[in-house]
Amino acid sequence: ERRPQVAVRAAGAAPAPKDGPCPPPEATHSRPLDGVAFSRSAASVFRTFEFGLRHCAAHCAADPRCAYFLTDVRRNVEVHQYPACYLADALPPSEAIATADLEAPPGAVAAHWTLSASNRGGLCETCACDGAAADCRGAGLRTVPAVDRPGVATLDLSGNPDLAVIGPGALRDYEALEELALPAGAAYLWPDSLGPALR
């Protein structure tokens, strides 16, 4: 059986920070982007919640602009508070920092992406759907849309320069997917991003 060839850049688990790990954000509607950190100044941040880490996923899910959220990697020991939460609508691949073997530098933030369908937008609301094919070329995507119809076998995500990250589980619900075209600038694709037909 012929399987599509998809280039995968694996991302490993990031090491625990020296000051002790913070309790993770709520898991509802989000997945961490393990093995990579970003520069907070470079990310497309549009809202900040000071000391808001524990509820960051909920903040992101409640704001339709939010595709990703970022958190400081260490607890603020001076004020005994959890770090801030930053909502972002895009992550620039040029500012990604691989942390599988290296400790994240000062100023770097851990990233999570939202699974919320309302934040991601429906596939056929965002892209042109025709039978089993979905054409998302040049749709201005910053995250993978949520599948809103069964039987999608072909998905073209090319021509979306802001779609740099294909997060964990992004294509999990595309159960019939057989052909996938990725943007040229997609820098990070987690192995479990792919749907069952592509594995």
Beta strands, then each sheet from edge to edge (+ up, - down):
strand 1: 30-39
strand 2: 45-49
strand 3: 68-72
strand 4: 85-88
strand 5: 96-98
strand 6: 108-114
strand 7: 128-130
strand 8: 133-135
strand 9: 154-156
strand 10: 165-166
strand 11: 179-181
strand 12: 188-189
sheet 1: 2+ 4- 3+ 6- 1+ 5-
sheet 2: 7+ 8- 9- 11-
sheet 3: 10+ 12+
end
